[in-house]
Amino acid sequence: MVLRMWRNWLGRHGNATNLALHAAGVPMTVAAAALALTRDWLPAAGLFIGGYALQMLGHVVEGNRSGEERLLRRLLRRSGT
């Protein structure tokens, strides 16, 4: 299952620009979570929003949907909305 997930991820992140944006954005969101634990909310929120924005921009460049958007669409279809 992990191998299948990894292959799926690689298939949606093949563009070099998308990979570069994720390489910057993912550590930013992880750092935001760690910073939030110190209750330093404003910088944590900035890192989180900035990191996610870079990742979403990567998917725009790649021309595909992010995993979060795909999950949300699937859940909304199941709920009948």
MITOR-463604 format. One line per 2 residues: their letters; for each residue x, y, z of N, C-alpha, C. Coordinates in steps of 0.001 Angstrom, whole numbers, plus 500000, padded with zeros to 6 digits. Each point is the difference from the previous one (the first is absolute). Example, Ala and Ser with C-alpha at 12.3 -4.5 7.8 and 13.67 -1.06 7.14 Angstrom:
AS	513190:494310:507800:499110:501190:500000:500900:501200:500000 | 499650:501050:499280:500820:501190:500060:499230:501090:500730
//
This chain:
MV	500825:498807:500000:499175:501193:500000:500875:501265:500000 | 501053:500016:500794:500881:501173:500051:500655:500219:498646
LR	500411:498936:499362:500628:500121:498678:499010:500573:498990 | 498755:499551:500063:498978:500521:499097:499770:501493:500241
MW	499965:500409:501273:499817:501411:500339:501182:500831:499494 | 501209:499472:500169:501206:500700:499543:499987:500171:498486
RN	499632:498945:499284:499926:500081:498531:498947:501018:499567 | 498867:500004:500683:498942:500962:499708:500514:501422:500211
WL	500699:500224:501120:500541:501328:500303:500995:500422:498926 | 500907:499089:499646:500992:500319:498969:499343:500310:498662
GR	498924:499308:499690:499292:500234:498749:499351:501367:499924 | 499651:500566:501151:499360:501314:500027:500987:501130:500262
HG	501285:499657:500139:501019:500997:500298:501216:499821:499086 | 499760:499820:498716:501078:499728:499068:500675:501240:499433
NA	499305:501114:500036:500534:501249:499464:501056:500544:500961 | 501139:500439:499460:501106:500475:500835:499612:501221:500832
TN	499200:500880:499443:499559:501185:500749:499093:499591:501154 | 499091:499073:499740:499112:499500:501051:500819:499365:501127
LA	500975:499202:499639:500852:499375:501021:500756:501046:500812 | 500509:501019:499339:500736:501050:500705:499082:500768:500955
LH	498796:500299:499546:499059:500711:500863:499603:499139:501199 | 499850:498702:499787:499708:499094:501117:501196:499872:500933
AA	501199:500002:499430:501210:499899:500822:500125:501188:500948 | 499466:501135:499615:499988:501169:500886:498754:500013:500881
GV	498854:499671:499422:498725:500120:500714:499776:498975:501088 | 500388:498758:499763:499768:498955:501013:500769:500289:501286
PM	501297:500307:499944:500699:500328:501256:499422:501229:500708 | 499467:500945:499221:499387:501171:500625:498781:499605:500820
TV	499166:499102:499469:498805:499598:500745:500377:499167:501225 | 501026:499177:499890:500465:499224:501157:500558:500943:501068
AA	500779:500987:499582:500544:500975:500944:498871:500789:500663 | 498942:500275:499260:498861:500722:500561:499363:499212:501134
AA	499870:498689:499819:499421:499161:501055:500871:500028:501244 | 501299:499906:499807:500922:500037:501143:499957:501361:500692
LA	499939:501065:499206:499960:501344:500562:498688:500252:500741 | 498928:499434:499515:498698:500168:500663:500018:499406:501405
LT	500805:498974:500205:500100:499396:501332:500592:500973:501013 | 500746:500991:499517:500583:500996:500895:499033:501167:500220
RD	498832:499891:499422:498950:501030:500088:500394:501310:499327 | 500909:499907:499063:500394:501158:499206:499141:499976:498732
WL	498728:500374:500138:498988:499737:498998:500164:500758:498698 | 500357:501257:500062:500053:500788:498767:501067:499490:499028
PA	501239:499784:500448:500978:499434:499057:499617:498587:499547 | 499395:499217:500905:499576:498648:499627:498945:500053:498906
AG	499048:500902:500139:498952:500135:498984:500598:500453:498666 | 500946:500925:500058:500641:500470:498771:500752:498891:499288
LF	500748:499213:500768:500726:498874:499404:499045:498973:499405 | 498934:499700:500736:499043:498996:499541:499322:500441:498704
IG	499492:501224:499997:499305:500508:498807:500969:500127:498826 | 501195:500525:500279:500997:500135:498928:500432:498653:499446
GY	500229:499031:500885:500407:498674:499562:498940:499312:499166 | 498745:500111:500460:498915:499395:499226:499815:500717:498674
AL	500154:501314:499990:499849:500755:498755:501038:499554:498972 | 501227:499777:500440:501037:499523:499071:499626:498636:499425
QM	499491:499125:500839:499618:498666:499524:498830:500069:499017 | 499005:500831:500299:498856:500140:499094:500442:500608:498667
LG	500913:500981:500070:500545:500587:498775:500703:498928:499164 | 500690:499095:500666:500647:498903:499291:499014:499153:499233
HV	498838:499762:500595:498981:499200:499306:499373:500772:498844 | 499913:501307:500134:499527:500814:498873:500992:499880:498840
VE	501290:500100:500302:501044:499876:498977:499939:498618:499352 | 499843:498972:500822:499965:498619:499504:498719:499722:499223
GN	498929:500721:500344:498724:499801:499305:499181:498868:500580 | 500154:499740:501299:499192:498963:500633:499541:500473:501377
RS	499133:499206:500610:499449:500364:501304:500884:499477:501119 | 500011:500746:501093:500740:499537:501178:499271:498822:500635
GE	500715:499267:500813:499393:498872:500708:498868:500449:500898 | 500149:501160:500635:498952:500513:500872:498738:500335:499214
ER	500174:500606:498833:498832:500322:499180:499315:498734:499511 | 500783:499022:499612:499421:498735:499539:499212:499323:501115
LL	500563:499990:501219:499314:499409:501142:498709:500741:500309 | 500054:501319:500011:498820:500804:500293:498899:499759:498972
RR	500355:499952:498735:499007:499730:498950:499376:498605:500187 | 500832:499015:500342:499485:498648:500215:499041:499970:501175
LL	500355:500665:501101:499137:500036:501176:498685:500720:499727 | 500063:501084:499256:498779:500738:499670:499081:499196:499099
RR	500561:499210:499099:499174:499137:499146:499276:498958:500836 | 500685:499433:500999:499397:498988:500851:498898:500572:500864
SG	500136:501270:500409:498999:500587:500873:498777:500481:499214 | 500071:499940:498684:498875:500391:499167:499907:501494:499760
T	501069:500718:500291:499976:501455:499815:500525:500375:498637
//
